[in-house]
Amino acid sequence: MQPDDLDPLCINTLRTLSIDAVQKAQSGHPGTPMDAAPTAYCLWQRFLRYDPEHPHWPGRDRFVLSNGHACALLYSLLHLCGVRADDSTDGLAVTMDDLKSFRQAGSRCTGHPEYGWTTGVETTTGPLGQGIATSVGMAIAGQWLSATYDRPGFTLFHYNVYALCGDGDMMEGLGAEAASLAGHLKLANLCWIYDDNHITIEGSTRLTFTEDVGARFAAYGWHIERVSDANDLTQLTRAYQRFLDTRDAPTLIIVQSHIGYGAPHRQDTREAHGEPLGVEEVRLAKEFFGSDPDKQFDVPDGVTAHFRDGFGRRGRDAHTRWLERFADYRAQYPDLAEALDRIHSRELPAGWDSALPEFPPTTSGLSTRSASGQVLNAIALQVPWLLGGAADLAPSTLTRLTFDLTGDFQPVDAQPGGDYRGRNFHFGVREHAMCAIANGMSLSSLRPFVASFLIFTDYCRAAIRLGAMMELPLITLWTHDSISLGEDGPTHQPVEQLASLRAMPGMTVLRPADAGEVVEAWRVIMTRQHGPVCLLLTRQAVPVLDRTRYGSAAGVARGAYVLIDACDEMDIEDGTPDVLLLATGSEVALCAAAYDELKREGILARVISMPSWEIFESQSLAYRDHILPPSVVARVAVEEASTFGWERYAGHEGAILGLHTFGMSAPREALARHFGFDVAHVVTAAKAQLMRHGTRARGEMS
């Protein structure tokens, strides 16, 4: 690892490619790629274990660019290192044409790194703090996989996770949440590299950020390394090696740098952060670097070969050794190898649903959180890589795995019985970090679940949104799903959260009505390979419906289904009801009770359970019209949440019994009376609909 004559040329090529990409786009952030190029170069060329021809090799090191605005540097690295695209056996992940079309439509060089769009991008990073928090999940996954599947003589998952970050990542509360947990967990395979250039969009960090970051991280339990000059490869090499030698803590490397390094009029200025340098400043910077100022997107002779002989050769050799080791492992531990195959292909083991519980009907009821806890344990017993926890709320969300040998994911010396094989995770009161960390675990092919109260999705929305953007099959469980949680009052009673989750592209929301629907909701969840799910669950007991009278809960798989229909019960020939009662979750039982009252009065109602709007919308038009006949305009929708969106199904003249205000601190029964979530209000609304639309009760006539 001695300095090489080509090191400066390669570093400056990274800088000039980044400068040219931003300048041509007339958009982007050139300053950090210019100052962090030596930091990234030293890591990639001398340490990172990554096979450019097989970028998804499970044993690879991970590199996360958390300060994603500096993505021109990552794209330049991917190009010069020859990383291959997923969709091609001989094409580059980032071609020169991609660099030249930086930030333009269709380019693989998007304005911030996007997972699934550009090979080599390990996670989507945009909002600052997300990348470093996600990297904690990747490191956790590495430790869990190693502890669970490595065997003596077979080291498969001792990979490291590196995250390059900046001042903004250090300021964001998310970063602090994630760093605190990583320090507690002693994730020695995690290295954050802090590019400390002292500049943000508004100017010097002296405006707002004067703390001793190293002291803060030392208090978290991190090992701290300091590099006084980002251009000093000897210091950088020493710092990376000390990370590798540290066995009992994550490492923070603080690298002092100058944003816009080499640009005579822009270095150390806020303008270097987020503006193209300008034609003349580009020329001056290239002259400073010893590059030809008249050339754009120039890759001098010897640069790509140098990366190929360093980064490329080391990665290929490491991958080859790993494949040989895994072949021997498969011969000696075929069952474990098969499990790893399934993990990485996101396939379920045979018989994963063989022990699902059955819930007999009962009017005394069972909370859907209780039913879900039982189903979760039954599935996790069969799917060893289903694992997760809550943000200090497992006793309330009922998400702890309780069967033998589950254990807690903890450092060996943290508590009796703790080790990295544990499948129960304690995230602490850190909802935002919890979801970002779970994204990292999912990106590592595990099947994580996380849990909290529905109201606290407000604290972690950015991470949930990125999970949806990346189409990760993350399982999120949200209990206390309505104002019926009771006395905790408006601060804890969700109102608008349900509508906002439904509005998120790529998100599937499931709000089951009873224990039977909970079982079927989990069937939907576990068979999904792409896209996250929000499972919304009640705190309070709800009736377990008698499926000999009511429609099969298997209808959950289609998003909505007919729970009960008076036309069927009364053998009405045309099969068209007078009024539709639509509901989700705990309000389905309320509509079923109202149905009985309406039937006694000769009104033919149909009760429709709609646990998932998104799944229902994916069904054929014929099925949707069968469930919601267009000819039936008398409709009542009932949900203990904001009414926003229900007009899609109730119609603009339909009745929507929901919330237009925040909740109230009171016992559940008092809340139901106050807000009108009772049988009388549903019946009254149904009758008003019939009068409004001039519909006669055909049951009376028959």
Backbone hydrogen bonds, N-H to C=O, Kabsch-Sander energy under -0.5 kcal/mol:
donor,donor_aa,acceptor,acceptor_aa,energy
7,D,4,D,-1.6
10,C,6,L,-2.6
11,I,7,D,-2.6
12,N,8,P,-2.6
13,T,9,L,-1.7
14,L,10,C,-2.0
15,R,11,I,-1.8
16,T,12,N,-2.7
17,L,13,T,-2.6
18,S,14,L,-1.8
19,I,15,R,-2.6
20,D,16,T,-2.7
21,A,17,L,-2.3
22,V,18,S,-2.1
23,Q,19,I,-2.7
24,K,20,D,-2.7
25,A,21,A,-1.8
26,Q,22,V,-1.3
27,S,22,V,-1.5
31,G,272,A,-2.1
34,M,30,P,-1.6
35,D,31,G,-1.8
36,A,32,T,-3.2
37,A,33,P,-0.8
40,A,36,A,-2.6
41,Y,37,A,-2.8
42,C,38,P,-2.7
43,L,39,T,-1.5
44,W,40,A,-2.8
45,Q,41,Y,-3.1
46,R,42,C,-1.7
47,F,43,L,-2.1
48,L,43,L,-2.9
50,Y,48,L,-0.8
54,H,51,D,-1.3
57,W,54,H,-1.8
60,R,57,W,-1.8
61,D,49,R,-3.0
62,R,160,N,-2.5
64,V,162,Y,-2.8
66,S,64,V,-1.1
66,S,164,L,-2.0
67,N,164,L,-1.2
68,G,66,S,-2.2
70,A,67,N,-2.4
71,C,68,G,-1.4
73,L,70,A,-1.9
74,L,70,A,-0.7
75,Y,71,C,-2.8
76,S,72,A,-1.9
77,L,73,L,-2.2
78,L,74,L,-2.7
79,H,75,Y,-2.1
80,L,76,S,-2.6
81,C,77,L,-2.6
82,G,79,H,-1.0
83,V,78,L,-1.8
84,R,52,P,-3.1
85,A,91,G,-2.3
88,S,85,A,-1.2
93,A,83,V,-3.3
99,L,95,T,-2.0
100,K,96,M,-2.2
101,S,97,D,-1.1
101,S,98,D,-0.6
102,F,99,L,-1.3
103,R,109,C,-3.2
104,Q,101,S,-2.2
107,S,104,Q,-1.9
110,T,108,R,-1.2
117,W,114,E,-1.5
118,T,114,E,-1.5
121,V,118,T,-2.0
122,E,63,F,-0.6
122,E,120,G,-0.8
125,T,113,P,-1.4
126,G,127,P,-0.6
130,Q,127,P,-1.8
133,A,129,G,-2.0
134,T,130,Q,-2.7
135,S,131,G,-2.1
136,V,132,I,-1.1
136,V,133,A,-0.6
137,G,133,A,-1.0
138,M,134,T,-1.7
139,A,135,S,-2.3
140,I,136,V,-2.6
141,A,137,G,-2.5
142,G,138,M,-2.1
143,Q,139,A,-2.3
144,W,140,I,-2.8
145,L,141,A,-3.0
146,S,142,G,-2.2
147,A,143,Q,-2.6
148,T,144,W,-2.3
149,Y,145,L,-2.9
150,D,145,L,-0.7
150,D,146,S,-1.5
151,R,154,F,-1.5
154,F,151,R,-3.3
156,L,154,F,-0.8
159,Y,157,F,-1.1
161,V,189,N,-3.0
162,Y,62,R,-3.1
163,A,191,C,-2.3
164,L,64,V,-2.5
165,C,163,A,-0.5
165,C,193,I,-2.8
170,M,166,G,-1.7
171,M,167,D,-1.5
172,E,168,G,-2.1
175,G,172,E,-0.6
176,A,172,E,-1.2
177,E,173,G,-2.4
178,A,174,L,-2.5
179,A,175,G,-2.6
180,S,176,A,-2.3
181,L,177,E,-1.8
182,A,178,A,-2.5
183,G,179,A,-2.4
184,H,180,S,-1.9
185,L,181,L,-2.5
186,K,182,A,-0.7
186,K,183,G,-0.7
187,L,182,A,-1.6
188,A,186,K,-1.8
190,L,187,L,-1.5
191,C,161,V,-2.8
192,W,251,T,-2.6
193,I,163,A,-3.2
194,Y,192,W,-0.6
194,Y,253,I,-2.8
195,D,165,C,-3.1
195,D,193,I,-0.8
196,D,194,Y,-1.3
196,D,255,V,-2.6
197,N,195,D,-1.4
200,T,203,G,-2.8
203,G,200,T,-0.9
205,T,198,H,-2.2
207,L,204,S,-1.8
208,T,205,T,-1.4
209,F,205,T,-3.6
213,V,211,E,-1.1
216,R,212,D,-2.0
217,F,213,V,-2.5
218,A,214,G,-2.3
219,A,215,A,-1.9
220,Y,216,R,-1.2
221,G,217,F,-0.7
221,G,218,A,-0.9
222,W,217,F,-2.5
223,H,250,P,-3.2
225,E,252,L,-2.7
227,V,254,I,-3.1
230,A,256,Q,-1.7
232,D,229,D,-2.1
233,L,231,N,-1.1
236,L,232,D,-2.2
237,T,233,L,-2.7
238,R,234,T,-2.2
239,A,235,Q,-2.3
240,Y,236,L,-2.6
241,Q,237,T,-2.3
242,R,238,R,-2.0
243,F,239,A,-1.7
244,L,240,Y,-2.0
245,D,241,Q,-1.6
246,T,242,R,-0.8
246,T,243,F,-1.1
251,T,190,L,-2.4
252,L,223,H,-2.8
253,I,192,W,-2.8
253,I,251,T,-0.5
254,I,225,E,-3.2
254,I,252,L,-0.6
255,V,194,Y,-2.9
255,V,253,I,-0.7
256,Q,227,V,-2.8
256,Q,254,I,-0.6
257,S,196,D,-1.7
259,I,197,N,-0.5
259,I,257,S,-0.5
260,G,31,G,-1.8
261,Y,258,H,-1.2
263,A,260,G,-2.4
266,R,263,A,-0.9
267,Q,263,A,-2.5
268,D,259,I,-2.9
269,T,266,R,-1.6
272,A,269,T,-0.7
273,H,270,R,-1.2
274,G,270,R,-0.8
275,E,271,E,-1.1
282,V,278,G,-2.3
283,R,279,V,-1.9
284,L,280,E,-2.2
285,A,281,E,-2.4
286,K,282,V,-2.5
287,E,283,R,-2.3
288,F,284,L,-2.0
289,F,285,A,-2.0
290,G,286,K,-0.7
290,G,287,E,-0.8
291,S,286,K,-2.9
295,K,292,D,-1.6
303,V,300,P,-1.7
306,H,302,G,-1.8
307,F,303,V,-2.1
308,R,304,T,-2.4
309,D,305,A,-2.3
310,G,306,H,-1.2
312,G,307,F,-2.4
313,R,308,R,-1.5
314,R,310,G,-2.3
315,G,311,F,-2.1
316,R,312,G,-2.6
317,D,313,R,-2.6
318,A,314,R,-2.3
319,H,315,G,-2.4
320,T,316,R,-2.5
321,R,317,D,-2.3
322,W,318,A,-2.0
323,L,319,H,-2.6
324,E,320,T,-2.1
325,R,321,R,-2.3
326,F,322,W,-2.7
327,A,323,L,-2.1
328,D,324,E,-1.7
329,Y,325,R,-2.2
330,R,326,F,-2.8
331,A,327,A,-1.7
332,Q,328,D,-1.8
333,Y,329,Y,-3.7
337,A,333,Y,-2.4
338,E,334,P,-2.3
339,A,335,D,-2.1
340,L,336,L,-2.2
341,D,337,A,-2.3
342,R,338,E,-2.2
343,I,339,A,-2.4
344,H,340,L,-2.3
345,S,341,D,-1.3
346,R,342,R,-0.7
346,R,343,I,-0.9
347,E,342,R,-2.4
352,W,349,P,-1.3
354,S,351,G,-1.9
356,L,353,D,-1.1
362,T,544,V,-1.6
366,L,542,V,-2.5
368,T,540,Q,-0.5
369,R,538,T,-1.4
371,A,367,S,-2.1
372,S,368,T,-2.4
373,G,369,R,-2.2
374,Q,370,S,-1.6
375,V,371,A,-2.3
376,L,372,S,-3.3
377,N,373,G,-1.8
378,A,374,Q,-1.9
379,I,375,V,-2.4
380,A,376,L,-2.9
381,L,377,N,-1.7
382,Q,378,A,-0.5
382,Q,379,I,-1.4
383,V,379,I,-1.7
386,L,383,V,-2.1
387,L,385,W,-0.7
387,L,447,R,-1.4
388,G,423,R,-2.2
389,G,449,F,-1.6
390,A,425,F,-0.8
391,A,451,A,-1.8
392,D,390,A,-1.8
396,S,393,L,-1.4
397,T,393,L,-3.1
398,L,394,A,-1.9
399,T,394,A,-0.8
402,T,400,R,-0.5
406,T,403,F,-1.2
409,F,424,N,-2.8
410,Q,408,D,-1.0
410,Q,419,D,-1.3
414,A,411,P,-2.0
415,Q,411,P,-0.6
418,G,415,Q,-2.2
419,D,408,D,-1.5
422,G,408,D,-0.5
422,G,419,D,-1.5
423,R,406,T,-2.0
423,R,407,G,-0.7
424,N,407,G,-1.7
425,F,388,G,-2.2
425,F,423,R,-0.6
427,F,390,A,-1.7
427,F,425,F,-0.7
430,R,428,G,-2.5
434,M,430,R,-2.7
435,C,431,E,-1.9
436,A,432,H,-2.0
437,I,433,A,-3.2
438,A,434,M,-2.3
439,N,435,C,-1.8
440,G,436,A,-1.6
441,M,437,I,-2.0
442,S,438,A,-2.6
443,L,439,N,-2.5
444,S,440,G,-0.7
445,S,442,S,-2.2
446,L,441,M,-1.8
447,R,385,W,-2.1
449,F,387,L,-1.7
450,V,475,I,-2.1
451,A,389,G,-1.0
452,S,477,L,-1.8
454,L,479,T,-2.6
456,F,453,F,-1.4
457,T,454,L,-1.9
458,D,455,I,-1.3
459,Y,456,F,-1.2
460,C,456,F,-0.5
460,C,457,T,-0.8
464,I,460,C,-2.1
465,R,461,R,-2.9
466,L,462,A,-2.0
467,G,463,A,-2.1
468,A,464,I,-2.0
469,M,465,R,-2.4
470,M,466,L,-2.3
471,E,468,A,-0.9
472,L,467,G,-2.3
474,L,472,L,-2.0
475,I,448,P,-1.8
476,T,474,L,-0.6
476,T,533,V,-2.4
477,L,450,V,-3.0
478,W,535,L,-3.0
479,T,452,S,-2.1
479,T,477,L,-0.5
481,D,537,L,-1.2
485,L,482,S,-1.6
486,G,483,I,-2.0
489,G,486,G,-1.8
492,H,489,G,-1.8
493,Q,489,G,-1.0
500,S,496,E,-2.0
501,L,497,Q,-2.2
502,R,498,L,-2.0
503,A,499,A,-1.3
504,M,501,L,-1.2
507,M,504,M,-1.8
508,T,532,P,-1.6
509,V,507,M,-0.5
510,L,534,C,-3.0
511,R,611,P,-2.1
518,V,514,D,-1.9
519,V,515,A,-1.9
520,E,516,G,-1.6
521,A,517,E,-2.6
522,W,518,V,-2.2
523,R,519,V,-1.4
524,V,520,E,-1.9
525,I,521,A,-2.5
526,M,522,W,-2.6
527,T,523,R,-1.3
528,R,525,I,-1.3
531,G,471,E,-1.6
533,V,474,L,-2.3
534,C,508,T,-2.8
535,L,476,T,-2.9
535,L,533,V,-0.6
536,L,510,L,-3.0
536,L,534,C,-0.6
537,L,478,W,-2.8
542,V,366,L,-1.1
544,V,362,T,-2.4
545,L,543,P,-0.8
547,R,545,L,-0.9
549,R,546,D,-1.6
550,Y,546,D,-2.4
551,G,563,L,-3.0
555,G,552,S,-1.7
556,V,553,A,-2.2
557,A,554,A,-1.7
558,R,555,G,-1.9
559,G,556,V,-2.1
561,Y,609,S,-2.0
563,L,561,Y,-0.7
563,L,607,V,-2.6
564,I,607,V,-1.3
566,A,605,A,-2.5
568,D,565,D,-0.5
569,E,565,D,-2.1
570,M,566,A,-2.8
571,D,568,D,-0.7
572,I,567,C,-2.6
575,G,572,I,-0.6
578,D,604,L,-2.6
579,V,604,L,-1.7
580,L,634,A,-2.3
581,L,606,R,-3.3
582,L,580,L,-0.6
582,L,636,V,-3.1
583,A,608,I,-1.9
584,T,638,V,-0.8
585,G,511,R,-1.8
587,E,584,T,-1.5
588,V,585,G,-1.9
590,L,586,S,-0.8
591,C,587,E,-2.0
592,A,588,V,-2.2
593,A,589,A,-2.0
594,A,590,L,-2.1
595,Y,591,C,-2.4
596,D,592,A,-1.5
597,E,593,A,-1.4
598,L,594,A,-2.7
599,K,595,Y,-2.7
600,R,596,D,-1.8
601,E,597,E,-1.0
602,G,599,K,-1.8
603,I,598,L,-2.8
604,L,602,G,-0.6
605,A,603,I,-1.0
606,R,579,V,-2.0
607,V,564,I,-2.8
608,I,581,L,-3.1
608,I,606,R,-0.5
609,S,561,Y,-1.8
609,S,607,V,-0.5
610,M,583,A,-2.6
610,M,608,I,-0.5
612,S,559,G,-2.2
616,F,612,S,-1.9
617,E,613,W,-2.7
618,S,614,E,-0.8
618,S,615,I,-0.7
619,Q,616,F,-1.6
624,R,620,S,-2.3
625,D,621,L,-2.7
626,H,622,A,-1.7
627,I,623,Y,-2.2
628,L,624,R,-2.8
632,V,629,P,-1.9
633,V,631,S,-1.0
635,R,633,V,-0.9
636,V,580,L,-2.7
637,A,655,A,-2.9
638,V,582,L,-2.6
639,E,657,L,-2.3
641,A,639,E,-2.5
642,S,495,V,-2.6
643,T,659,L,-1.0
646,W,643,T,-2.2
648,R,645,G,-1.6
649,Y,646,W,-1.5
650,A,646,W,-3.1
651,G,647,E,-1.5
654,G,651,G,-1.3
655,A,635,R,-2.5
657,L,637,A,-3.3
657,L,655,A,-0.5
658,G,656,I,-1.0
659,L,641,A,-2.8
666,A,664,M,-0.8
671,L,667,P,-2.1
672,A,668,R,-2.3
673,R,669,E,-1.9
674,H,670,A,-2.6
675,F,671,L,-2.7
676,G,672,A,-1.0
677,F,672,A,-1.9
678,D,676,G,-1.3
682,V,678,D,-1.7
683,V,679,V,-2.8
684,T,680,A,-2.6
685,A,681,H,-2.3
686,A,682,V,-2.3
687,K,683,V,-2.4
688,A,684,T,-2.4
689,Q,685,A,-1.9
690,L,686,A,-1.9
691,M,687,K,-2.4
692,R,688,A,-2.6
693,H,689,Q,-2.1
694,G,691,M,-0.9
695,T,690,L,-2.7
698,R,696,R,-1.1
699,G,602,G,-0.9
700,E,602,G,-1.1
700,E,697,A,-0.9
701,M,697,A,-1.2
702,S,698,R,-2.2
